[in-house]
């Protein structure tokens, strides 16, 4: 995978009700040179599965599943795995 211009990092925890709206909004942007990192922070709901479904359908999306450690921990994991020239943190 070539490095994208922008890495968008989204920590995900108990977000099944809002996750589609967040991800669909990012994917609908006219700028497409980005990677989207969805960091599943050990969410007990179906958020992890939703993330996996998005990853299976769009090569720009990467999902990382981790034990719950809080939003800051999830952001740090995202930053550590980002391959873009620039990074953006997105929360909802």
PyMOL Python script that loads the backbone (N, CA, C, O; Angstrom):
from pymol import cmd

cmd.read_pdbstr("""\
ATOM      1  N   UNK A   1       0.837  -1.181   0.000  1.00  0.00           N
ATOM      2  CA  UNK A   1       0.000   0.000   0.000  1.00  0.00           C
ATOM      3  C   UNK A   1       0.879   1.240   0.000  1.00  0.00           C
ATOM      4  O   UNK A   1       1.783   1.353   0.828  1.00  0.00           O
ATOM      5  N   UNK A   2       0.635   2.159  -0.899  1.00  0.00           N
ATOM      6  CA  UNK A   2       1.361   3.420  -0.944  1.00  0.00           C
ATOM      7  C   UNK A   2       0.854   4.316   0.172  1.00  0.00           C
ATOM      8  O   UNK A   2      -0.309   4.239   0.566  1.00  0.00           O
ATOM      9  N   UNK A   3       1.725   5.155   0.669  1.00  0.00           N
ATOM     10  CA  UNK A   3       1.325   6.072   1.727  1.00  0.00           C
ATOM     11  C   UNK A   3       0.305   7.071   1.195  1.00  0.00           C
ATOM     12  O   UNK A   3       0.489   7.669   0.135  1.00  0.00           O
ATOM     13  N   UNK A   4      -0.755   7.233   1.942  1.00  0.00           N
ATOM     14  CA  UNK A   4      -1.787   8.208   1.594  1.00  0.00           C
ATOM     15  C   UNK A   4      -1.326   9.589   2.047  1.00  0.00           C
ATOM     16  O   UNK A   4      -0.424   9.713   2.875  1.00  0.00           O
ATOM     17  N   UNK A   5      -1.941  10.598   1.511  1.00  0.00           N
ATOM     18  CA  UNK A   5      -1.618  11.956   1.931  1.00  0.00           C
ATOM     19  C   UNK A   5      -2.047  12.185   3.381  1.00  0.00           C
ATOM     20  O   UNK A   5      -1.339  12.836   4.149  1.00  0.00           O
ATOM     21  N   UNK A   6      -3.201  11.649   3.746  1.00  0.00           N
ATOM     22  CA  UNK A   6      -3.765  11.890   5.076  1.00  0.00           C
ATOM     23  C   UNK A   6      -4.171  10.570   5.717  1.00  0.00           C
ATOM     24  O   UNK A   6      -4.756   9.706   5.065  1.00  0.00           O
ATOM     25  N   UNK A   7      -3.857  10.423   6.988  1.00  0.00           N
ATOM     26  CA  UNK A   7      -4.357   9.316   7.799  1.00  0.00           C
ATOM     27  C   UNK A   7      -5.436   9.877   8.713  1.00  0.00           C
ATOM     28  O   UNK A   7      -5.173  10.783   9.504  1.00  0.00           O
ATOM     29  N   UNK A   8      -6.633   9.351   8.609  1.00  0.00           N
ATOM     30  CA  UNK A   8      -7.745   9.763   9.460  1.00  0.00           C
ATOM     31  C   UNK A   8      -7.928   8.676  10.511  1.00  0.00           C
ATOM     32  O   UNK A   8      -8.173   7.517  10.179  1.00  0.00           O
ATOM     33  N   UNK A   9      -7.809   9.054  11.771  1.00  0.00           N
ATOM     34  CA  UNK A   9      -7.854   8.102  12.874  1.00  0.00           C
ATOM     35  C   UNK A   9      -9.145   8.306  13.660  1.00  0.00           C
ATOM     36  O   UNK A   9      -9.425   9.399  14.153  1.00  0.00           O
ATOM     37  N   UNK A  10      -9.928   7.226  13.767  1.00  0.00           N
ATOM     38  CA  UNK A  10     -11.208   7.288  14.476  1.00  0.00           C
ATOM     39  C   UNK A  10     -11.219   6.232  15.576  1.00  0.00           C
ATOM     40  O   UNK A  10     -11.314   5.040  15.281  1.00  0.00           O
ATOM     41  N   UNK A  11     -11.123   6.650  16.848  1.00  0.00           N
ATOM     42  CA  UNK A  11     -11.301   5.700  17.946  1.00  0.00           C
ATOM     43  C   UNK A  11     -12.769   5.274  17.993  1.00  0.00           C
ATOM     44  O   UNK A  11     -13.665   6.104  17.841  1.00  0.00           O
ATOM     45  N   UNK A  12     -13.010   3.987  18.203  1.00  0.00           N
ATOM     46  CA  UNK A  12     -14.379   3.465  18.174  1.00  0.00           C
ATOM     47  C   UNK A  12     -14.649   2.699  19.465  1.00  0.00           C
ATOM     48  O   UNK A  12     -13.939   1.748  19.793  1.00  0.00           O
ATOM     49  N   UNK A  13     -15.686   3.124  20.197  1.00  0.00           N
ATOM     50  CA  UNK A  13     -16.112   2.415  21.398  1.00  0.00           C
ATOM     51  C   UNK A  13     -17.604   2.656  21.601  1.00  0.00           C
ATOM     52  O   UNK A  13     -18.049   3.800  21.689  1.00  0.00           O
ATOM     53  N   UNK A  14     -18.360   1.588  21.674  1.00  0.00           N
ATOM     54  CA  UNK A  14     -19.823   1.665  21.843  1.00  0.00           C
ATOM     55  C   UNK A  14     -20.427   2.671  20.868  1.00  0.00           C
ATOM     56  O   UNK A  14     -21.174   3.566  21.265  1.00  0.00           O
ATOM     57  N   UNK A  15     -20.096   2.515  19.599  1.00  0.00           N
ATOM     58  CA  UNK A  15     -20.489   3.500  18.588  1.00  0.00           C
ATOM     59  C   UNK A  15     -21.426   2.936  17.532  1.00  0.00           C
ATOM     60  O   UNK A  15     -21.619   3.566  16.492  1.00  0.00           O
ATOM     61  N   UNK A  16     -22.013   1.768  17.767  1.00  0.00           N
ATOM     62  CA  UNK A  16     -22.799   1.136  16.716  1.00  0.00           C
ATOM     63  C   UNK A  16     -23.930   2.014  16.192  1.00  0.00           C
ATOM     64  O   UNK A  16     -24.301   1.892  15.025  1.00  0.00           O
ATOM     65  N   UNK A  17     -24.484   2.888  17.014  1.00  0.00           N
ATOM     66  CA  UNK A  17     -25.590   3.741  16.571  1.00  0.00           C
ATOM     67  C   UNK A  17     -25.126   4.902  15.692  1.00  0.00           C
ATOM     68  O   UNK A  17     -25.921   5.447  14.926  1.00  0.00           O
ATOM     69  N   UNK A  18     -23.862   5.284  15.789  1.00  0.00           N
ATOM     70  CA  UNK A  18     -23.353   6.473  15.099  1.00  0.00           C
ATOM     71  C   UNK A  18     -22.248   6.181  14.095  1.00  0.00           C
ATOM     72  O   UNK A  18     -21.887   7.050  13.301  1.00  0.00           O
ATOM     73  N   UNK A  19     -21.719   4.989  14.121  1.00  0.00           N
ATOM     74  CA  UNK A  19     -20.538   4.663  13.329  1.00  0.00           C
ATOM     75  C   UNK A  19     -20.776   4.784  11.827  1.00  0.00           C
ATOM     76  O   UNK A  19     -19.925   5.304  11.105  1.00  0.00           O
ATOM     77  N   UNK A  20     -21.915   4.311  11.356  1.00  0.00           N
ATOM     78  CA  UNK A  20     -22.207   4.412   9.915  1.00  0.00           C
ATOM     79  C   UNK A  20     -22.197   5.869   9.458  1.00  0.00           C
ATOM     80  O   UNK A  20     -21.613   6.194   8.424  1.00  0.00           O
ATOM     81  N   UNK A  21     -22.834   6.734  10.220  1.00  0.00           N
ATOM     82  CA  UNK A  21     -22.898   8.153   9.843  1.00  0.00           C
ATOM     83  C   UNK A  21     -21.498   8.765   9.790  1.00  0.00           C
ATOM     84  O   UNK A  21     -21.183   9.527   8.876  1.00  0.00           O
ATOM     85  N   UNK A  22     -20.667   8.433  10.766  1.00  0.00           N
ATOM     86  CA  UNK A  22     -19.302   8.962  10.808  1.00  0.00           C
ATOM     87  C   UNK A  22     -18.487   8.476   9.611  1.00  0.00           C
ATOM     88  O   UNK A  22     -17.900   9.277   8.885  1.00  0.00           O
ATOM     89  N   UNK A  23     -18.456   7.161   9.412  1.00  0.00           N
ATOM     90  CA  UNK A  23     -17.630   6.601   8.334  1.00  0.00           C
ATOM     91  C   UNK A  23     -18.158   7.008   6.965  1.00  0.00           C
ATOM     92  O   UNK A  23     -17.378   7.364   6.082  1.00  0.00           O
ATOM     93  N   UNK A  24     -19.470   6.960   6.778  1.00  0.00           N
ATOM     94  CA  UNK A  24     -20.043   7.347   5.487  1.00  0.00           C
ATOM     95  C   UNK A  24     -19.734   8.812   5.162  1.00  0.00           C
ATOM     96  O   UNK A  24     -19.508   9.159   4.003  1.00  0.00           O
ATOM     97  N   UNK A  25     -19.725   9.657   6.175  1.00  0.00           N
ATOM     98  CA  UNK A  25     -19.399  11.066   5.963  1.00  0.00           C
ATOM     99  C   UNK A  25     -17.958  11.221   5.485  1.00  0.00           C
ATOM    100  O   UNK A  25     -17.685  12.001   4.573  1.00  0.00           O
ATOM    101  N   UNK A  26     -17.040  10.480   6.097  1.00  0.00           N
ATOM    102  CA  UNK A  26     -15.635  10.540   5.689  1.00  0.00           C
ATOM    103  C   UNK A  26     -15.471  10.000   4.269  1.00  0.00           C
ATOM    104  O   UNK A  26     -14.772  10.597   3.450  1.00  0.00           O
ATOM    105  N   UNK A  27     -16.111   8.879   3.983  1.00  0.00           N
ATOM    106  CA  UNK A  27     -15.964   8.255   2.668  1.00  0.00           C
ATOM    107  C   UNK A  27     -16.597   9.073   1.547  1.00  0.00           C
ATOM    108  O   UNK A  27     -16.232   8.904   0.384  1.00  0.00           O
ATOM    109  N   UNK A  28     -17.527   9.944   1.872  1.00  0.00           N
ATOM    110  CA  UNK A  28     -18.215  10.728   0.839  1.00  0.00           C
ATOM    111  C   UNK A  28     -17.469  12.007   0.458  1.00  0.00           C
ATOM    112  O   UNK A  28     -17.926  12.751  -0.410  1.00  0.00           O
ATOM    113  N   UNK A  29     -16.339  12.267   1.089  1.00  0.00           N
ATOM    114  CA  UNK A  29     -15.573  13.467   0.761  1.00  0.00           C
ATOM    115  C   UNK A  29     -15.039  13.386  -0.671  1.00  0.00           C
ATOM    116  O   UNK A  29     -14.768  12.296  -1.175  1.00  0.00           O
ATOM    117  N   UNK A  30     -14.892  14.523  -1.311  1.00  0.00           N
ATOM    118  CA  UNK A  30     -14.381  14.531  -2.682  1.00  0.00           C
ATOM    119  C   UNK A  30     -12.882  14.259  -2.714  1.00  0.00           C
ATOM    120  O   UNK A  30     -12.373  13.745  -3.710  1.00  0.00           O
ATOM    121  N   UNK A  31     -12.173  14.591  -1.653  1.00  0.00           N
ATOM    122  CA  UNK A  31     -10.745  14.267  -1.541  1.00  0.00           C
ATOM    123  C   UNK A  31     -10.644  12.798  -1.162  1.00  0.00           C
ATOM    124  O   UNK A  31     -11.227  12.376  -0.163  1.00  0.00           O
ATOM    125  N   UNK A  32      -9.919  12.021  -1.939  1.00  0.00           N
ATOM    126  CA  UNK A  32      -9.913  10.577  -1.686  1.00  0.00           C
ATOM    127  C   UNK A  32      -8.537  10.000  -1.362  1.00  0.00           C
ATOM    128  O   UNK A  32      -8.413   8.790  -1.177  1.00  0.00           O
ATOM    129  N   UNK A  33      -7.501  10.838  -1.289  1.00  0.00           N
ATOM    130  CA  UNK A  33      -6.154  10.342  -1.016  1.00  0.00           C
ATOM    131  C   UNK A  33      -5.930  10.257   0.495  1.00  0.00           C
ATOM    132  O   UNK A  33      -5.132  11.003   1.062  1.00  0.00           O
ATOM    133  N   UNK A  34      -6.651   9.334   1.133  1.00  0.00           N
ATOM    134  CA  UNK A  34      -6.533   9.156   2.565  1.00  0.00           C
ATOM    135  C   UNK A  34      -6.643   7.684   2.918  1.00  0.00           C
ATOM    136  O   UNK A  34      -7.152   6.870   2.147  1.00  0.00           O
ATOM    137  N   UNK A  35      -6.151   7.370   4.105  1.00  0.00           N
ATOM    138  CA  UNK A  35      -6.425   6.071   4.709  1.00  0.00           C
ATOM    139  C   UNK A  35      -7.271   6.359   5.944  1.00  0.00           C
ATOM    140  O   UNK A  35      -7.078   7.368   6.621  1.00  0.00           O
ATOM    141  N   UNK A  36      -8.188   5.479   6.220  1.00  0.00           N
ATOM    142  CA  UNK A  36      -9.057   5.618   7.384  1.00  0.00           C
ATOM    143  C   UNK A  36      -8.731   4.488   8.342  1.00  0.00           C
ATOM    144  O   UNK A  36      -8.918   3.314   8.022  1.00  0.00           O
ATOM    145  N   UNK A  37      -8.244   4.850   9.516  1.00  0.00           N
ATOM    146  CA  UNK A  37      -7.932   3.861  10.541  1.00  0.00           C
ATOM    147  C   UNK A  37      -9.041   3.874  11.583  1.00  0.00           C
ATOM    148  O   UNK A  37      -9.235   4.864  12.287  1.00  0.00           O
ATOM    149  N   UNK A  38      -9.759   2.770  11.671  1.00  0.00           N
ATOM    150  CA  UNK A  38     -10.804   2.605  12.668  1.00  0.00           C
ATOM    151  C   UNK A  38     -10.212   1.778  13.796  1.00  0.00           C
ATOM    152  O   UNK A  38      -9.875   0.609  13.607  1.00  0.00           O
ATOM    153  N   UNK A  39     -10.088   2.385  14.965  1.00  0.00           N
ATOM    154  CA  UNK A  39      -9.463   1.718  16.102  1.00  0.00           C
ATOM    155  C   UNK A  39     -10.556   1.249  17.048  1.00  0.00           C
ATOM    156  O   UNK A  39     -11.103   2.036  17.822  1.00  0.00           O
ATOM    157  N   UNK A  40     -10.871  -0.042  16.980  1.00  0.00           N
ATOM    158  CA  UNK A  40     -11.878  -0.642  17.854  1.00  0.00           C
ATOM    159  C   UNK A  40     -11.251  -0.820  19.229  1.00  0.00           C
ATOM    160  O   UNK A  40     -10.389  -1.677  19.426  1.00  0.00           O
ATOM    161  N   UNK A  41     -11.691  -0.008  20.168  1.00  0.00           N
ATOM    162  CA  UNK A  41     -11.115   0.011  21.511  1.00  0.00           C
ATOM    163  C   UNK A  41     -11.827  -0.987  22.431  1.00  0.00           C
ATOM    164  O   UNK A  41     -12.270  -0.640  23.526  1.00  0.00           O
ATOM    165  N   UNK A  42     -11.925  -2.230  21.959  1.00  0.00           N
ATOM    166  CA  UNK A  42     -12.553  -3.274  22.765  1.00  0.00           C
ATOM    167  C   UNK A  42     -14.031  -3.064  22.991  1.00  0.00           C
ATOM    168  O   UNK A  42     -14.555  -3.420  24.047  1.00  0.00           O
ATOM    169  N   UNK A  43     -14.702  -2.501  22.030  1.00  0.00           N
ATOM    170  CA  UNK A  43     -16.114  -2.186  22.170  1.00  0.00           C
ATOM    171  C   UNK A  43     -16.952  -3.458  22.354  1.00  0.00           C
ATOM    172  O   UNK A  43     -16.791  -4.420  21.603  1.00  0.00           O
ATOM    173  N   UNK A  44     -17.861  -3.463  23.368  1.00  0.00           N
ATOM    174  CA  UNK A  44     -18.667  -4.655  23.627  1.00  0.00           C
ATOM    175  C   UNK A  44     -19.880  -4.797  22.704  1.00  0.00           C
ATOM    176  O   UNK A  44     -20.542  -5.835  22.718  1.00  0.00           O
ATOM    177  N   UNK A  45     -20.176  -3.786  21.917  1.00  0.00           N
ATOM    178  CA  UNK A  45     -21.318  -3.862  21.002  1.00  0.00           C
ATOM    179  C   UNK A  45     -20.844  -4.344  19.631  1.00  0.00           C
ATOM    180  O   UNK A  45     -19.774  -4.942  19.527  1.00  0.00           O
ATOM    181  N   UNK A  46     -21.605  -4.099  18.605  1.00  0.00           N
ATOM    182  CA  UNK A  46     -21.264  -4.594  17.264  1.00  0.00           C
ATOM    183  C   UNK A  46     -20.369  -3.635  16.480  1.00  0.00           C
ATOM    184  O   UNK A  46     -20.206  -3.800  15.271  1.00  0.00           O
ATOM    185  N   UNK A  47     -19.800  -2.659  17.132  1.00  0.00           N
ATOM    186  CA  UNK A  47     -18.945  -1.684  16.451  1.00  0.00           C
ATOM    187  C   UNK A  47     -17.771  -2.353  15.720  1.00  0.00           C
ATOM    188  O   UNK A  47     -17.456  -1.982  14.589  1.00  0.00           O
ATOM    189  N   UNK A  48     -17.137  -3.317  16.350  1.00  0.00           N
ATOM    190  CA  UNK A  48     -15.999  -4.002  15.718  1.00  0.00           C
ATOM    191  C   UNK A  48     -16.390  -4.686  14.429  1.00  0.00           C
ATOM    192  O   UNK A  48     -15.653  -4.627  13.445  1.00  0.00           O
ATOM    193  N   UNK A  49     -17.543  -5.337  14.421  1.00  0.00           N
ATOM    194  CA  UNK A  49     -18.048  -6.018  13.218  1.00  0.00           C
ATOM    195  C   UNK A  49     -18.364  -5.003  12.128  1.00  0.00           C
ATOM    196  O   UNK A  49     -18.063  -5.235  10.957  1.00  0.00           O
ATOM    197  N   UNK A  50     -18.961  -3.892  12.502  1.00  0.00           N
ATOM    198  CA  UNK A  50     -19.260  -2.836  11.533  1.00  0.00           C
ATOM    199  C   UNK A  50     -17.967  -2.327  10.897  1.00  0.00           C
ATOM    200  O   UNK A  50     -17.901  -2.131   9.684  1.00  0.00           O
ATOM    201  N   UNK A  51     -16.947  -2.115  11.717  1.00  0.00           N
ATOM    202  CA  UNK A  51     -15.644  -1.684  11.200  1.00  0.00           C
ATOM    203  C   UNK A  51     -15.091  -2.704  10.214  1.00  0.00           C
ATOM    204  O   UNK A  51     -14.608  -2.341   9.142  1.00  0.00           O
ATOM    205  N   UNK A  52     -15.163  -3.983  10.581  1.00  0.00           N
ATOM    206  CA  UNK A  52     -14.657  -5.044   9.702  1.00  0.00           C
ATOM    207  C   UNK A  52     -15.395  -5.060   8.369  1.00  0.00           C
ATOM    208  O   UNK A  52     -14.782  -5.290   7.326  1.00  0.00           O
ATOM    209  N   UNK A  53     -16.703  -4.819   8.392  1.00  0.00           N
ATOM    210  CA  UNK A  53     -17.484  -4.790   7.151  1.00  0.00           C
ATOM    211  C   UNK A  53     -17.021  -3.648   6.239  1.00  0.00           C
ATOM    212  O   UNK A  53     -16.906  -3.826   5.026  1.00  0.00           O
ATOM    213  N   UNK A  54     -16.758  -2.490   6.820  1.00  0.00           N
ATOM    214  CA  UNK A  54     -16.250  -1.366   6.028  1.00  0.00           C
ATOM    215  C   UNK A  54     -14.877  -1.708   5.441  1.00  0.00           C
ATOM    216  O   UNK A  54     -14.612  -1.433   4.271  1.00  0.00           O
ATOM    217  N   UNK A  55     -14.014  -2.304   6.252  1.00  0.00           N
ATOM    218  CA  UNK A  55     -12.672  -2.650   5.788  1.00  0.00           C
ATOM    219  C   UNK A  55     -12.731  -3.620   4.608  1.00  0.00           C
ATOM    220  O   UNK A  55     -11.931  -3.519   3.678  1.00  0.00           O
ATOM    221  N   UNK A  56     -13.665  -4.547   4.644  1.00  0.00           N
ATOM    222  CA  UNK A  56     -13.789  -5.546   3.576  1.00  0.00           C
ATOM    223  C   UNK A  56     -14.225  -4.928   2.254  1.00  0.00           C
ATOM    224  O   UNK A  56     -14.028  -5.524   1.195  1.00  0.00           O
ATOM    225  N   UNK A  57     -14.816  -3.734   2.310  1.00  0.00           N
ATOM    226  CA  UNK A  57     -15.377  -3.121   1.109  1.00  0.00           C
ATOM    227  C   UNK A  57     -14.630  -1.894   0.603  1.00  0.00           C
ATOM    228  O   UNK A  57     -14.999  -1.340  -0.433  1.00  0.00           O
ATOM    229  N   UNK A  58     -13.597  -1.458   1.302  1.00  0.00           N
ATOM    230  CA  UNK A  58     -12.869  -0.265   0.859  1.00  0.00           C
ATOM    231  C   UNK A  58     -11.394  -0.418   1.226  1.00  0.00           C
ATOM    232  O   UNK A  58     -11.066  -0.513   2.408  1.00  0.00           O
ATOM    233  N   UNK A  59     -10.503  -0.443   0.244  1.00  0.00           N
ATOM    234  CA  UNK A  59      -9.080  -0.660   0.529  1.00  0.00           C
ATOM    235  C   UNK A  59      -8.414   0.484   1.296  1.00  0.00           C
ATOM    236  O   UNK A  59      -7.302   0.320   1.797  1.00  0.00           O
ATOM    237  N   UNK A  60      -9.065   1.619   1.394  1.00  0.00           N
ATOM    238  CA  UNK A  60      -8.499   2.739   2.157  1.00  0.00           C
ATOM    239  C   UNK A  60      -8.682   2.559   3.660  1.00  0.00           C
ATOM    240  O   UNK A  60      -8.080   3.287   4.450  1.00  0.00           O
ATOM    241  N   UNK A  61      -9.501   1.604   4.057  1.00  0.00           N
ATOM    242  CA  UNK A  61      -9.846   1.429   5.470  1.00  0.00           C
ATOM    243  C   UNK A  61      -9.036   0.301   6.086  1.00  0.00           C
ATOM    244  O   UNK A  61      -8.931  -0.792   5.528  1.00  0.00           O
ATOM    245  N   UNK A  62      -8.462   0.593   7.257  1.00  0.00           N
ATOM    246  CA  UNK A  62      -7.801  -0.424   8.064  1.00  0.00           C
ATOM    247  C   UNK A  62      -8.430  -0.418   9.450  1.00  0.00           C
ATOM    248  O   UNK A  62      -8.713   0.641  10.010  1.00  0.00           O
ATOM    249  N   UNK A  63      -8.645  -1.599   9.994  1.00  0.00           N
ATOM    250  CA  UNK A  63      -9.229  -1.741  11.323  1.00  0.00           C
ATOM    251  C   UNK A  63      -8.201  -2.368  12.242  1.00  0.00           C
ATOM    252  O   UNK A  63      -7.536  -3.341  11.886  1.00  0.00           O
ATOM    253  N   UNK A  64      -8.084  -1.800  13.421  1.00  0.00           N
ATOM    254  CA  UNK A  64      -7.222  -2.365  14.453  1.00  0.00           C
ATOM    255  C   UNK A  64      -8.108  -2.622  15.670  1.00  0.00           C
ATOM    256  O   UNK A  64      -8.765  -1.711  16.173  1.00  0.00           O
ATOM    257  N   UNK A  65      -8.120  -3.859  16.132  1.00  0.00           N
ATOM    258  CA  UNK A  65      -8.869  -4.229  17.334  1.00  0.00           C
ATOM    259  C   UNK A  65      -7.890  -4.289  18.502  1.00  0.00           C
ATOM    260  O   UNK A  65      -6.815  -4.877  18.388  1.00  0.00           O
ATOM    261  N   UNK A  66      -8.261  -3.686  19.613  1.00  0.00           N
ATOM    262  CA  UNK A  66      -7.410  -3.683  20.803  1.00  0.00           C
ATOM    263  C   UNK A  66      -8.266  -3.791  22.053  1.00  0.00           C
ATOM    264  O   UNK A  66      -9.476  -3.569  22.012  1.00  0.00           O
ATOM    265  N   UNK A  67      -7.623  -4.138  23.173  1.00  0.00           N
ATOM    266  CA  UNK A  67      -8.329  -4.140  24.444  1.00  0.00           C
ATOM    267  C   UNK A  67      -8.670  -2.704  24.814  1.00  0.00           C
ATOM    268  O   UNK A  67      -7.971  -1.763  24.436  1.00  0.00           O
ATOM    269  N   UNK A  68      -9.756  -2.556  25.559  1.00  0.00           N
ATOM    270  CA  UNK A  68     -10.192  -1.222  25.953  1.00  0.00           C
ATOM    271  C   UNK A  68      -9.126  -0.529  26.789  1.00  0.00           C
ATOM    272  O   UNK A  68      -8.637  -1.062  27.785  1.00  0.00           O
ATOM    273  N   UNK A  69      -8.786   0.672  26.352  1.00  0.00           N
ATOM    274  CA  UNK A  69      -7.787   1.455  27.080  1.00  0.00           C
ATOM    275  C   UNK A  69      -8.141   2.933  27.090  1.00  0.00           C
ATOM    276  O   UNK A  69      -7.391   3.754  27.618  1.00  0.00           O
ATOM    277  N   UNK A  70      -9.283   3.269  26.506  1.00  0.00           N
ATOM    278  CA  UNK A  70      -9.705   4.663  26.456  1.00  0.00           C
ATOM    279  C   UNK A  70      -9.358   5.326  25.135  1.00  0.00           C
ATOM    280  O   UNK A  70      -8.569   4.814  24.340  1.00  0.00           O
ATOM    281  N   UNK A  71      -9.973   6.481  24.928  1.00  0.00           N
ATOM    282  CA  UNK A  71      -9.824   7.198  23.660  1.00  0.00           C
ATOM    283  C   UNK A  71      -8.374   7.589  23.379  1.00  0.00           C
ATOM    284  O   UNK A  71      -7.912   7.473  22.244  1.00  0.00           O
ATOM    285  N   UNK A  72      -7.655   8.049  24.398  1.00  0.00           N
ATOM    286  CA  UNK A  72      -6.256   8.455  24.184  1.00  0.00           C
ATOM    287  C   UNK A  72      -5.398   7.275  23.748  1.00  0.00           C
ATOM    288  O   UNK A  72      -4.552   7.407  22.864  1.00  0.00           O
ATOM    289  N   UNK A  73      -5.617   6.127  24.370  1.00  0.00           N
ATOM    290  CA  UNK A  73      -4.882   4.924  24.003  1.00  0.00           C
ATOM    291  C   UNK A  73      -5.187   4.527  22.559  1.00  0.00           C
ATOM    292  O   UNK A  73      -4.284   4.165  21.805  1.00  0.00           O
ATOM    293  N   UNK A  74      -6.459   4.596  22.181  1.00  0.00           N
ATOM    294  CA  UNK A  74      -6.855   4.251  20.807  1.00  0.00           C
ATOM    295  C   UNK A  74      -6.227   5.223  19.805  1.00  0.00           C
ATOM    296  O   UNK A  74      -5.760   4.808  18.744  1.00  0.00           O
ATOM    297  N   UNK A  75      -6.216   6.506  20.140  1.00  0.00           N
ATOM    298  CA  UNK A  75      -5.588   7.493  19.247  1.00  0.00           C
ATOM    299  C   UNK A  75      -4.103   7.203  19.087  1.00  0.00           C
ATOM    300  O   UNK A  75      -3.570   7.282  17.980  1.00  0.00           O
ATOM    301  N   UNK A  76      -3.439   6.872  20.175  1.00  0.00           N
ATOM    302  CA  UNK A  76      -2.006   6.583  20.108  1.00  0.00           C
ATOM    303  C   UNK A  76      -1.723   5.350  19.251  1.00  0.00           C
ATOM    304  O   UNK A  76      -0.744   5.327  18.505  1.00  0.00           O
ATOM    305  N   UNK A  77      -2.569   4.332  19.353  1.00  0.00           N
ATOM    306  CA  UNK A  77      -2.413   3.151  18.498  1.00  0.00           C
ATOM    307  C   UNK A  77      -2.588   3.562  17.039  1.00  0.00           C
ATOM    308  O   UNK A  77      -1.834   3.116  16.175  1.00  0.00           O
ATOM    309  N   UNK A  78      -3.574   4.405  16.761  1.00  0.00           N
ATOM    310  CA  UNK A  78      -3.784   4.885  15.407  1.00  0.00           C
ATOM    311  C   UNK A  78      -2.594   5.664  14.882  1.00  0.00           C
ATOM    312  O   UNK A  78      -2.152   5.452  13.753  1.00  0.00           O
ATOM    313  N   UNK A  79      -2.074   6.567  15.702  1.00  0.00           N
ATOM    314  CA  UNK A  79      -0.915   7.355  15.283  1.00  0.00           C
ATOM    315  C   UNK A  79       0.293   6.460  15.031  1.00  0.00           C
ATOM    316  O   UNK A  79       1.083   6.718  14.123  1.00  0.00           O
ATOM    317  N   UNK A  80       0.433   5.420  15.826  1.00  0.00           N
ATOM    318  CA  UNK A  80       1.549   4.508  15.654  1.00  0.00           C
ATOM    319  C   UNK A  80       1.456   3.653  14.400  1.00  0.00           C
ATOM    320  O   UNK A  80       2.462   3.125  13.927  1.00  0.00           O
ATOM    321  N   UNK A  81       0.253   3.516  13.862  1.00  0.00           N
ATOM    322  CA  UNK A  81       0.037   2.701  12.666  1.00  0.00           C
ATOM    323  C   UNK A  81      -0.255   3.530  11.419  1.00  0.00           C
ATOM    324  O   UNK A  81      -0.404   2.981  10.328  1.00  0.00           O
ATOM    325  N   UNK A  82      -0.335   4.833  11.577  1.00  0.00           N
ATOM    326  CA  UNK A  82      -0.646   5.715  10.445  1.00  0.00           C
ATOM    327  C   UNK A  82       0.496   5.729   9.441  1.00  0.00           C
ATOM    328  O   UNK A  82       1.669   5.748   9.812  1.00  0.00           O
ATOM    329  N   UNK A  83       0.137   5.720   8.174  1.00  0.00           N
ATOM    330  CA  UNK A  83       1.140   5.751   7.114  1.00  0.00           C
ATOM    331  C   UNK A  83       1.032   7.009   6.264  1.00  0.00           C
ATOM    332  O   UNK A  83       1.820   7.188   5.335  1.00  0.00           O
ATOM    333  N   UNK A  84       0.093   7.869   6.554  1.00  0.00           N
ATOM    334  CA  UNK A  84      -0.085   9.089   5.778  1.00  0.00           C
ATOM    335  C   UNK A  84       0.954  10.141   6.112  1.00  0.00           C
ATOM    336  O   UNK A  84       1.606  10.101   7.155  1.00  0.00           O
ATOM    337  N   UNK A  85       1.087  11.083   5.194  1.00  0.00           N
ATOM    338  CA  UNK A  85       2.010  12.196   5.420  1.00  0.00           C
ATOM    339  C   UNK A  85       1.501  13.095   6.548  1.00  0.00           C
ATOM    340  O   UNK A  85       2.288  13.664   7.305  1.00  0.00           O
ATOM    341  N   UNK A  86       0.184  13.216   6.651  1.00  0.00           N
ATOM    342  CA  UNK A  86      -0.462  14.035   7.663  1.00  0.00           C
ATOM    343  C   UNK A  86      -1.443  13.167   8.433  1.00  0.00           C
ATOM    344  O   UNK A  86      -1.952  12.175   7.912  1.00  0.00           O
ATOM    345  N   UNK A  87      -1.703  13.550   9.680  1.00  0.00           N
ATOM    346  CA  UNK A  87      -2.660  12.808  10.494  1.00  0.00           C
ATOM    347  C   UNK A  87      -3.797  13.693  10.967  1.00  0.00           C
ATOM    348  O   UNK A  87      -3.599  14.867  11.280  1.00  0.00           O
ATOM    349  N   UNK A  88      -4.991  13.117  11.015  1.00  0.00           N
ATOM    350  CA  UNK A  88      -6.171  13.818  11.496  1.00  0.00           C
ATOM    351  C   UNK A  88      -6.858  12.919  12.511  1.00  0.00           C
ATOM    352  O   UNK A  88      -7.086  11.740  12.240  1.00  0.00           O
ATOM    353  N   UNK A  89      -7.190  13.465  13.681  1.00  0.00           N
ATOM    354  CA  UNK A  89      -7.934  12.723  14.680  1.00  0.00           C
ATOM    355  C   UNK A  89      -9.401  13.099  14.574  1.00  0.00           C
ATOM    356  O   UNK A  89      -9.750  14.279  14.570  1.00  0.00           O
ATOM    357  N   UNK A  90     -10.241  12.110  14.492  1.00  0.00           N
ATOM    358  CA  UNK A  90     -11.672  12.354  14.345  1.00  0.00           C
ATOM    359  C   UNK A  90     -12.396  11.682  15.496  1.00  0.00           C
ATOM    360  O   UNK A  90     -12.184  10.497  15.755  1.00  0.00           O
ATOM    361  N   UNK A  91     -13.237  12.413  16.180  1.00  0.00           N
ATOM    362  CA  UNK A  91     -14.026  11.858  17.262  1.00  0.00           C
ATOM    363  C   UNK A  91     -15.487  12.206  17.072  1.00  0.00           C
ATOM    364  O   UNK A  91     -15.829  13.194  16.422  1.00  0.00           O
ATOM    365  N   UNK A  92     -16.328  11.394  17.640  1.00  0.00           N
ATOM    366  CA  UNK A  92     -17.766  11.686  17.551  1.00  0.00           C
ATOM    367  C   UNK A  92     -18.432  11.323  18.836  1.00  0.00           C
ATOM    368  O   UNK A  92     -19.644  11.489  18.971  1.00  0.00           O
TER     369      UNK A  92
END
""", "prot")
cmd.dss("prot")
cmd.show_as("cartoon", "prot")
cmd.util.cbc("prot")
cmd.orient("prot")
